[in-house]
């Protein structure tokens, strides 16, 4: 049972009102049972032609019940479907916080109001769910057989994900909405799922592509041979292909008798997983399982990278996910064990999401020495080096992230292997500049923040530039944490293609860092530069295009085999958000994404760390 089954009261949303004005929704005063069946309510587009209308004695068989949370109710499906593949034969009857007095297999007739519910609110941009609300019902008989589940597989789920709301077809709208388009379930995956809304569906021997989360949910794919990673995930490496077979699995079964499987990417739900096809704002289309396949543990082990040789400088990046002294000691110990054991004690570590010394308490504290001391103490206790650190405290509440946490980037370094070139003058508001010293590139302040006053860094982490020395040679490292994807429309949005509004700021940030690297290379064309961190964007994104423009940097993930290009898993898509990039002087970098978190239900962070070994 997923604890996410909570919602705000149902209303006729602005989007439905817009559909009314456009003539997409017809609202007569009422309809009789003789006129209306479930497929009439669902219609052949995403919005019911009867939205807002009262319907009477709609027949169906109860196929599943949600008996928990504030979004309780039951699904019913017509035992006598029509022959139109675009119209769903099932619907959810919403009863709020009241558990409905029905049993699976009951034949019922339901009266109530047809409503369109947008999970997350209409402004979230997601699909709507057609429901019957304010419902009353009569049970005619019990123990009826359930309609057969529709099998979702590579033959029934199209590879093309969604129609283009900005195309030239009938029903296109200026805002890119696909709500008015006739469903084409044989052409588009989102249309297929919409045409099955609420109906019993199933997957067989489904590979797990998103590990079990804290809400007892996981992701599978109905297309086992489509675009898989080297370790069994679903690879997302193009806007054109969001992996249409991805589905979330939640459970309607009582947890005490049917514990939810704790699965990792690469595992498999063998046998049949089935239930009504639901939809929410935490992952999109979901099998609300009334039967769960058996978990088969096929998942790979956590990776360990090789140690650096004496003449190699190893540089890692690791998003430690809101780390503060208030974080449980167990997390510090796990991060430390990973840095020592799985990453082979890198010489330099660019950390992201280091919080201040009292975490989310919002009281003006900005220092992070206690946070970093607790982490470095844990690393030493795990048998690692005695790391030192460098960072710059941000201005209070100006760098985004969890309110009060003041997340920032920071450097750890092993002073027995590499030295930090301290140059005074760096603070939260003073921009670092490239200068020449003894005919070579140098920094006006080390550590120093890149252009902290520029608009592109508003409510976002400022990059931290540091100058190191390895075997007498200068190495410049820039630690980054670009702005998040918050505000972007989801892949499963009703607006297609979905808008990526956060991309504008991120691309501006990339241009700023690219410009800084160009200044370093103008001062010394042979400068050894490493740019690392959580850039919150893909290797094929405009932001990474801007960061590498002019050939000043190489995004090392593009040198990996295609099936290995990922370090983060979101809604079942294995993707790249973290990057390490190098300048041309570092000609033979040995780069590794170390998979220890993103594919696993048990995580110390939601990001996989990365490491590069170079010879400056």
C-alpha positions in Angstrom: 0.0 0.0 0.0 1.6 3.2 -1.1 1.4 6.1 1.5 1.3 8.5 -1.5 -2.5 8.0 -1.8 -3.3 11.5 -0.7 -4.9 14.3 -2.6 -6.6 17.6 -2.4 -10.4 17.8 -2.9 -11.6 17.3 -6.5 -12.5 20.4 -8.5 -13.3 21.2 -12.1 -9.9 22.6 -13.0 -9.0 25.5 -15.2 -7.8 23.1 -17.9 -11.3 21.5 -18.0 -12.9 24.9 -18.1 -10.7 25.8 -21.0 -11.8 22.6 -22.7 -15.4 23.6 -22.2 -14.8 26.9 -23.8 -13.1 25.2 -26.7 -16.0 22.8 -27.2 -14.1 19.8 -26.1 -16.4 19.0 -23.2 -20.2 18.8 -23.5 -22.1 19.3 -20.3 -25.8 18.4 -20.6 -27.9 18.4 -17.4 -27.9 14.6 -16.9 -27.7 11.2 -18.7 -29.6 8.1 -18.0 -28.1 4.6 -17.5 -29.6 3.5 -20.8 -27.4 6.1 -22.5 -24.2 6.0 -20.6 -21.6 3.2 -20.1 -18.0 3.7 -19.0 -16.6 4.0 -22.5 -19.0 6.8 -23.1 -17.7 8.6 -20.1 -14.0 8.0 -21.0 -14.4 9.1 -24.6 -11.7 9.0 -27.3 -9.6 11.9 -26.0 -8.0 12.6 -22.6 -10.9 14.7 -21.3 -14.3 13.1 -20.7 -17.1 14.4 -23.0 -19.3 14.2 -19.9 -17.0 16.1 -17.5 -19.0 17.9 -14.9 -22.2 15.9 -15.7 -24.2 13.7 -13.4 -24.5 10.1 -14.6 -26.9 7.5 -13.3 -26.6 3.7 -12.9 -23.4 3.2 -14.9 -22.7 -0.6 -14.8 -19.4 -2.3 -14.1 -17.5 -5.0 -12.2 -15.4 -4.0 -9.2 -11.8 -5.0 -10.1 -9.8 -3.4 -7.2 -10.2 -1.3 -4.1 -8.0 1.4 -2.6 -8.8 1.2 1.2 -6.1 3.6 2.6 -5.2 7.2 2.4 -7.4 10.2 1.5 -7.9 9.0 -2.1 -9.9 5.9 -1.4 -12.3 4.3 -3.8 -12.6 1.5 -6.2 -12.1 0.7 -9.9 -14.8 -0.8 -12.0 -14.7 -2.1 -15.5 -17.4 -2.8 -18.0 -17.8 -6.6 -18.7 -19.3 -5.8 -22.1 -16.7 -3.5 -23.9 -17.3 -1.8 -27.1 -15.0 -2.3 -30.1 -13.3 1.1 -30.0 -9.7 0.7 -28.9 -9.4 4.4 -27.9 -12.0 4.3 -25.2 -11.1 2.9 -21.8 -13.6 0.5 -20.3 -12.8 1.2 -16.7 -13.0 4.1 -14.3 -12.1 5.0 -10.7 -14.9 5.8 -8.3 -13.5 8.3 -5.7 -14.8 8.1 -2.1 -12.3 10.4 -0.4 -11.3 9.2 3.1 -14.1 6.7 3.3 -13.4 3.0 2.5 -16.1 1.9 -0.1 -18.4 -0.9 0.9 -17.8 -3.1 -2.1 -15.9 -6.3 -2.8 -13.8 -7.3 -5.7 -16.1 -9.1 -8.1 -19.2 -7.2 -7.3 -21.4 -6.1 -10.2 -22.4 -2.6 -9.4 -24.3 0.3 -10.9 -22.9 3.7 -9.9 -24.4 7.2 -10.0 -22.4 10.4 -9.4 -20.6 13.2 -11.1 -17.9 12.8 -13.8 -14.8 14.7 -12.8 -11.3 15.3 -14.3 -8.7 15.1 -11.6 -5.2 16.5 -12.2 -2.6 14.9 -9.8 -0.4 17.7 -8.4 -2.9 20.3 -9.6 -3.6 21.5 -13.1 -0.6 23.8 -13.1 1.7 20.8 -12.7 1.0 20.1 -16.4 0.4 16.4 -16.0 -2.3 14.1 -17.4 -5.8 14.0 -15.8 -7.7 11.1 -14.4 -11.4 10.7 -15.3 -13.3 9.7 -12.2 -16.8 9.5 -10.8 -17.2 11.5 -7.6 -20.0 12.1 -5.1 -20.9 8.5 -5.9 -23.7 6.2 -4.8 -24.0 2.6 -5.9 -26.0 -0.5 -5.8 -24.5 -4.0 -5.7 -26.4 -6.3 -8.1 -24.4 -9.5 -7.6 -21.1 -10.7 -6.2 -18.4 -13.2 -7.1 -18.3 -12.2 -10.8 -15.3 -13.0 -12.9 -13.0 -10.1 -13.6 -12.2 -9.0 -17.1 -9.0 -10.3 -18.5 -6.0 -8.0 -17.9 -4.6 -6.3 -21.0 -1.0 -7.5 -21.5 1.6 -4.7 -21.8 4.6 -5.8 -23.7 6.8 -4.8 -26.7 4.0 -5.7 -29.1 1.3 -3.6 -27.4 3.3 -0.5 -26.2 4.5 1.7 -29.1 8.1 2.9 -29.1 6.9 6.4 -30.0 6.1 8.1 -26.7 3.7 11.0 -27.4 2.1 13.0 -30.1 3.3 16.5 -30.8 0.9 19.1 -29.4 2.4 21.7 -31.6 1.9 19.7 -34.8 -0.6 20.2 -37.6 -3.1 17.6 -36.6 -6.7 18.2 -35.6 -7.1 19.5 -32.1 -3.7 21.0 -31.8 -3.5 23.9 -29.4 -1.2 26.9 -29.2 0.2 25.8 -25.8 1.2 22.3 -27.0 -1.6 20.5 -25.1 -2.4 17.0 -26.4 -5.7 16.8 -24.5 -7.9 17.5 -27.5 -6.2 15.1 -29.8 -7.9 11.9 -30.7 -6.1 9.0 -29.0 -3.9 6.8 -31.2 -3.0 3.9 -29.0 -1.3 2.0 -31.7 1.0 4.9 -32.4 1.9 6.5 -29.1 2.7 5.0 -25.7 1.0 7.8 -23.7 -2.1 7.3 -25.9 -2.0 3.6 -25.2 -1.9 4.1 -21.5 -4.7 6.7 -21.6 -6.9 4.3 -23.6 -6.4 1.8 -20.8 -6.9 4.2 -17.9 -8.3 2.3 -14.9 -8.4 -1.0 -16.8 -6.8 -4.2 -15.6 -3.3 -4.5 -17.1 -0.4 -6.9 -16.6 3.3 -7.3 -17.3 5.1 -10.7 -17.3 8.6 -11.3 -16.1 9.2 -7.6 -15.8 12.7 -6.3 -15.4 13.1 -3.8 -12.6 14.5 -0.5 -14.0 13.9 1.7 -10.9 14.7 0.4 -7.4 12.2 0.3 -4.6 11.9 3.6 -2.9 10.8 4.7 0.6 7.2 4.9 -0.6 7.2 1.2 -1.5 7.2 1.8 -5.3 9.4 0.5 -8.0 9.7 0.8 -11.8 9.6 -1.9 -14.4 9.7 -1.9 -18.2 7.3 -3.7 -20.5 9.9 -3.6 -23.2 12.7 -5.8 -21.9 14.9 -5.5 -25.0 14.6 -1.7 -25.5 17.6 0.5 -24.7 19.0 -1.3 -21.7 22.0 -0.3 -19.7 25.0 -2.6 -19.1 23.6 -3.4 -15.7 19.9 -3.9 -16.5 18.4 -0.4 -16.4 16.5 1.6 -19.0 18.9 4.1 -20.7 17.8 7.6 -21.3 20.1 9.3 -23.7 17.9 11.3 -26.0 14.9 13.6 -25.7 13.4 11.6 -28.6 13.2 8.3 -26.6 11.9 8.5 -23.0 11.6 4.7 -22.9 7.9 4.2 -23.4 7.7 0.9 -21.6 8.5 2.3 -18.2 5.7 1.8 -15.6 5.6 2.4 -11.9 4.4 -0.5 -9.7 2.7 0.2 -6.4 0.6 -2.2 -4.4 -3.0 -2.4 -3.2 -2.3 -5.5 -1.2 -2.1 -5.4 2.6 1.5 -5.0 3.5 1.5 -7.4 6.5 0.4 -10.3 4.4 2.1 -9.2 1.1 5.4 -7.2 1.9 6.4 -5.1 -1.0 9.5 -6.4 -2.8 12.8 -4.6 -2.1 14.2 -4.6 -5.5 17.3 -3.2 -7.2 17.8 -2.3 -10.9 18.5 -5.5 -12.8 16.2 -7.6 -10.7 13.0 -9.1 -12.1 9.4 -9.5 -11.1 8.9 -13.0 -12.4 5.4 -14.3 -13.3 2.5 -11.8 -13.5 2.1 -8.4 -12.0 -1.3 -7.0 -12.6 -3.9 -4.5 -11.5 -5.7 -1.4 -12.6 -3.7 1.2 -14.5 -3.5 4.3 -12.3 -1.7 7.6 -12.7 -0.1 10.0 -10.2 2.3 13.0 -10.1 5.1 10.9 -8.6 6.0 8.8 -11.6 3.1 8.8 -14.0 1.3 5.7 -15.2 1.2 3.1 -12.4 0.1 -0.5 -12.1 -1.8 -0.5 -8.8 -1.0 -4.1 -8.2 -3.6 -6.6 -7.0 -1.0 -9.3 -7.8 2.8 -9.0 -7.6 5.3 -11.1 -9.4 8.0 -12.9 -7.4 11.2 -11.0 -6.9 14.2 -12.6 -8.6 17.5 -11.1 -7.6 19.6 -10.6 -10.7 21.0 -7.2 -9.8 24.7 -6.5 -10.0 27.0 -5.7 -7.1 28.1 -2.2 -6.1 31.2 -1.2 -8.1 34.7 -0.5 -6.9 37.1 1.6 -9.1 40.8 0.8 -9.3 43.3 2.8 -7.2 45.3 5.5 -8.9 49.0 4.9 -9.6 51.7 7.1 -8.0 51.8 9.3 -11.1 48.1 9.6 -11.5 46.0 12.4 -9.9 42.5 11.1 -9.1 39.6 13.6 -8.9 36.1 12.6 -7.9 32.7 14.2 -7.7 30.1 13.2 -5.3 26.7 14.6 -4.4 26.3 13.8 -0.7 22.6 14.8 -0.6 21.9 17.4 2.1 24.7 16.4 4.4 24.9 18.2 7.8 25.9 17.3 11.4 22.2 16.5 12.0 22.5 13.7 9.4 22.6 10.2 11.0 26.1 9.0 11.7 25.3 5.9 9.7 25.2 8.0 6.5 28.5 9.6 7.3 30.0 6.1 7.8 28.6 4.8 4.5 29.8 7.8 2.6 33.2 7.4 4.1 33.3 3.7 3.4 32.4 4.4 -0.2 35.0 7.1 -0.7 37.7 4.8 0.8 36.6 1.4 -0.6 34.6 2.0 -3.7 36.4 5.2 -4.9 39.9 4.2 -3.7 40.5 7.4 -1.7 40.6 10.0 -4.5 43.2 12.7 -4.2 40.6 15.5 -4.7 36.9 15.2 -4.1 34.4 17.8 -5.3 31.4 17.6 -3.0 27.9 18.8 -3.7 25.0 19.5 -1.2 27.2 20.1 1.8 24.9 21.9 4.3 25.8 24.3 7.0 26.6 23.3 10.6 22.9 23.0 11.7 21.4 21.8 8.5 17.8 22.9 7.7 17.5 25.0 10.9 17.1 28.5 9.4 18.8 30.8 11.8 21.5 32.6 9.9 24.3 30.0 10.4 26.3 29.5 7.1 29.5 27.8 8.2 30.1 24.2 7.3 33.3 23.3 9.2 31.4 20.9 11.5 29.8 19.1 8.6 33.1 18.7 6.8 35.0 17.7 10.0 32.4 15.0 10.7 32.8 13.6 7.2 36.6 13.7 7.2 36.7 12.1 10.6 34.5 9.3 9.3 36.8 8.8 6.3 39.9 8.6 8.6 38.1 6.1 10.8 37.3 4.0 7.7 41.0 3.7 6.9 41.2 6.6 4.5 43.5 9.6 4.3 43.3 12.6 6.6 41.6 14.9 4.2 41.7 18.7 4.4 39.0 20.9 2.9 38.4 24.2 1.2 35.1 25.9 0.7 33.5 29.3 0.9 30.4 30.0 3.0 27.5 31.3 0.9 25.3 34.3 1.7 22.5 33.1 3.9 19.6 31.6 2.0 20.9 32.7 -1.4 22.1 29.5 -3.0 18.8 27.4 -3.2 18.3 24.0 -1.9 16.6 23.0 1.3 15.5 26.1 3.2 18.0 26.9 6.0 20.5 24.4 4.7 22.7 26.7 2.7 24.1 23.9 0.5 27.4 24.6 -1.2 30.2 22.8 -3.1 33.4 22.0 -1.3 36.8 20.4 -2.0 38.3 17.6 0.0 42.0 16.8 -0.8 44.7 14.5 0.5 47.6 16.7 1.5 50.0 13.7 1.2 49.3 13.4 -2.5 48.3 16.9 -3.6 48.7 20.4 -2.2 46.2 23.3 -2.3 47.5 26.6 -3.5 45.9 29.1 -1.1 45.4 32.6 -2.4 43.6 35.0 -0.1 40.7 37.1 -1.2 38.0 34.6 -1.9 34.6 35.2 -0.3 30.9 34.7 -1.0 30.5 37.8 -3.2 33.9 38.5 -4.8 34.4 36.9 -8.2 37.6 35.0 -8.9 39.6 36.2 -11.8 42.2 34.5 -14.0 45.6 36.2 -13.7 49.1 35.5 -14.9 51.9 34.6 -12.5 55.4 33.8 -13.7 54.0 33.5 -17.2 51.4 30.9 -16.3 47.7 31.0 -15.5 46.8 31.5 -11.9 43.8 32.5 -9.8 43.2 35.9 -8.1 41.8 33.9 -5.2 41.9 30.2 -4.4 39.4 29.0 -3.5 37.2 31.6 -5.3 33.7 31.7 -6.6 32.9 32.3 -10.3 30.9 35.4 -11.0 28.7 35.0 -7.8 26.8 38.3 -8.5 25.6 37.4 -11.9 21.9 36.7 -12.4 22.5 33.2 -13.7 23.5 32.1 -10.2 20.4 33.5 -8.4 19.1 31.0 -5.9 21.7 28.5 -7.1 25.1 27.2 -6.0 28.1 29.3 -7.2 31.0 27.3 -8.8 34.1 27.0 -6.7 37.5 27.3 -8.4 40.6 25.9 -6.7 44.2 25.7 -7.7 46.1 22.6 -6.8 49.6 21.4 -7.3 50.4 17.8 -8.2 54.1 16.7 -8.5 54.9 20.4 -9.0 52.4 21.0 -11.7 49.3 23.3 -11.3 45.9 21.8 -11.8 42.7 23.9 -11.8 39.5 22.3 -10.5 36.0 23.8 -10.7 33.4 22.3 -8.5 29.8 22.9 -9.6 26.2 22.3 -8.7 23.9 23.9 -11.4 20.3 24.8 -10.8 17.8 21.9 -10.6 15.1 20.9 -13.0 12.4 22.2 -10.7 9.5 23.7 -12.7 10.1 21.6 -15.8 7.1 19.7 -17.3 7.4 15.9 -16.9 8.1 13.5 -19.7 4.5 12.3 -19.3 3.1 15.9 -19.4 -0.1 16.7 -21.3 2.0 19.3 -23.0 4.2 17.7 -25.7 7.0 18.2 -26.1 7.3 19.2 -22.4 8.7 22.5 -21.6 12.1 22.6 -19.9 12.0 26.0 -18.3 14.9 25.5 -15.9 17.1 24.9 -18.9 17.5 28.6 -19.6 19.3 29.3 -16.3 21.4 26.2 -16.5 22.6 27.0 -20.0 23.5 30.5 -18.8 25.5 28.9 -15.9 27.3 26.6 -18.4 28.2 29.6 -20.5 29.7 31.4 -17.5 31.9 28.4 -16.6 32.9 27.9 -20.2 33.9 31.5 -20.3 36.0 31.1 -17.2 37.8 28.1 -18.6 38.5 30.0 -21.9 40.1 32.7 -19.8 42.4 30.1 -18.1 43.3 28.6 -21.5 43.9 32.1 -23.0 46.4 32.6 -20.2 47.9 29.2 -20.6 46.7 27.0 -23.6 48.3 24.0 -21.8 46.5 24.5 -18.5 45.2 21.4 -16.8 41.6 22.1 -16.1 39.0 19.7 -14.6 35.3 20.8 -14.3 33.3 18.5 -12.1 30.0 18.2 -10.3 26.2 17.8 -10.4 25.3 19.8 -13.5 21.6 18.7 -13.3 21.5 18.0 -17.1 22.2 15.5 -19.7 25.2 15.0 -22.0 22.9 15.8 -25.0 21.4 18.9 -23.4 21.9 22.6 -24.5 23.7 23.2 -21.2 26.4 20.7 -21.9 26.7 22.0 -25.4 27.3 25.4 -24.0 29.8 24.2 -21.4 31.9 22.4 -24.1 31.5 25.0 -26.8 34.7 25.8 -28.6 36.2 22.4 -27.7 37.7 23.8 -24.5 36.3 20.9 -22.5 35.5 17.2 -23.2 32.6 15.7 -21.4 34.1 12.4 -20.4 30.8 10.5 -20.2 30.6 10.7 -24.0 33.7 8.5 -24.1 32.1 5.7 -22.2 30.3 2.9 -24.1 26.7 4.0 -24.6 25.2 1.5 -22.2 27.4 2.8 -19.3 26.4 6.5 -19.6 24.4 7.0 -16.5 24.8 7.7 -12.8 21.3 8.6 -11.6 17.9 6.9 -12.0 14.7 8.9 -12.1 11.3 7.3 -12.6 13.0 4.3 -14.1 15.2 6.2 -16.5 19.0 5.7 -16.1 20.5 9.1 -17.0 23.4 11.4 -16.6 23.3 14.5 -14.3 26.8 14.5 -12.9 29.8 15.1 -15.1 33.6 15.4 -15.2 35.1 17.4 -18.0 38.7 17.9 -18.9 40.8 20.3 -20.9 42.9 19.2 -23.9 46.1 19.1 -21.9 44.8 16.1 -20.0 45.0 13.8 -23.0 44.4 10.3 -21.6 41.9 10.6 -18.8 40.7 7.3 -17.2 37.1 8.0 -16.2 34.7 5.8 -14.3 31.1 6.2 -13.0 31.1 4.1 -9.9 27.6 2.6 -9.5 27.0 2.3 -5.8 23.7 4.2 -5.2 21.4 5.0 -8.1 20.5 1.4 -8.9 19.9 0.3 -5.3 17.0 0.5 -2.9 19.5 1.0 -0.1 21.3 4.2 -0.9 23.7 6.6 0.9 22.9 9.2 -1.8 20.7 9.3 -4.9 23.7 10.0 -7.1 26.6 7.7 -8.1 30.0 9.2 -7.6 32.5 9.6 -10.5 36.2 9.6 -10.7 38.9 10.5 -13.2 42.5 9.7 -13.2 44.8 12.0 -15.1 48.5 12.7 -15.5 49.0 16.5 -15.6 
